[in-house]
Amino acid sequence: MALKIGIVGLNGIGKNHAACYQEEELADLIAVCDVVKERADAVAEKYGVKAYYSLKDMIENEPDLQIVDVTTGGIDNGSWHFEPAMEAVAAGKHVLVEKPICHDIRQARELVAFAEKQKVYLGCNLNHYFTPPAEKAKQYIDNGEIGELVYCLAKMGFNGGELNYALAKSPKIKGHPYFHMKAFLTHPFSVMRHFCGDITHIQTFSDRPGFRRSAGDVMVSVNSIHVKFANGGVGYLLSQRGDAAYGLGGWWSVEVAGTKGTFCIENCVEKVSFWKAEKGIPAISVQPQPEVTDYGTNDFNRTFNNRLHAFLEDISNGVPRDQLRANGRDALAVLEYTFAVIESYESGGELVRPHALPALTGDPHFMK
């Protein structure tokens, strides 16, 4: 049976989610909400649903509502997530929130703990690993074809260069040094964690190029991040926000290498290559030929459909809350990593250990 959904926040992402729900058999969009009346009315008319201008009214007047999809934005694309998500959780609704889960790490911890206390599903739109290449790559891991993790290399960001640069005018970006870190690092960190597990140590060397400095831009836009995983593997993440043109692998690539094999995903949805470590492979002179699975698409937007379907499927199947794919705890983990990056940057590149996550069954000491 389709789950009854209301969306709060109807800029680009909210409209995107609404369109996805129209294609989804597990979804029944019954209401939309935005403090800007014109936005709510336009989307409501397009999809034949009720418009609301406060979340309180939507919850009170839609007793059958099961899920609140929080697609609001704000500073660093996340400062307007906490209040509506907490309000929906307090009302006993399941919640899907856009990334980052919150703008402030203390709010994120509180939201995750509150959802656990209320025993509702809390998910986050960590959509970058809801793709056919990622599914194939996870099969390599689960089948033992990667072996013990050795390293993970991730590159994710925006193509650009100084000729394409313009100072951002939006108040949610301008004057906020950590916009790129908070608004974007959720994605590559979530992909790295999906394949390689929890991160225990972080060190960054981050900066901004001269053309940003000349424009008075304070955004720390180039991030060179070194990590260590709990399982002993090491990793590296390079992310930049339109400061240069990316080379091999395009705007998005993740390479995971183990003692038995290595895979690399290019451009998120495009293809995955797998190299098997076999006896007798020359150390330097000859590159082994990979098994390449090319999905013949560059349509990144399908990741939204895939991720929303997974959220609804998990709720429909009644999975345990800690087994919800891309759940609140997962989103909190990558925000903890982001704040560890900020701490490392502010301390001149010192090594930082991210804040411990709550136990899967709920940690009574977490809020202390």
Secondary structure as UniProt FT lines:
FT   STRAND          3..8
FT   HELIX           12..22
FT   TURN            25..26
FT   STRAND          27..33
FT   HELIX           37..47
FT   STRAND          50..52
FT   HELIX           55..61
FT   TURN            63..64
FT   STRAND          67..70
FT   HELIX           75..77
FT   TURN            78..80
FT   HELIX           82..90
FT   TURN            91..92
FT   STRAND          94..97
FT   HELIX           105..118
FT   STRAND          122..124
FT   HELIX           127..129
FT   HELIX           132..142
FT   TURN            143..144
FT   STRAND          149..156
FT   STRAND          158..159
FT   HELIX           162..164
FT   TURN            171..175
FT   TURN            177..178
FT   HELIX           179..184
FT   HELIX           186..196
FT   STRAND          199..207
FT   HELIX           210..214
FT   TURN            215..216
FT   STRAND          222..229
FT   TURN            230..231
FT   STRAND          234..244
FT   TURN            248..251
FT   STRAND          252..258
FT   STRAND          261..266
FT   TURN            267..270
FT   STRAND          271..276
FT   TURN            279..280
FT   STRAND          291..294
FT   TURN            300..301
FT   HELIX           302..316
FT   TURN            317..318
FT   HELIX           321..323
FT   TURN            325..326
FT   HELIX           328..346
FT   TURN            347..348
FT   TURN            360..361
FT   TURN            364..367
//
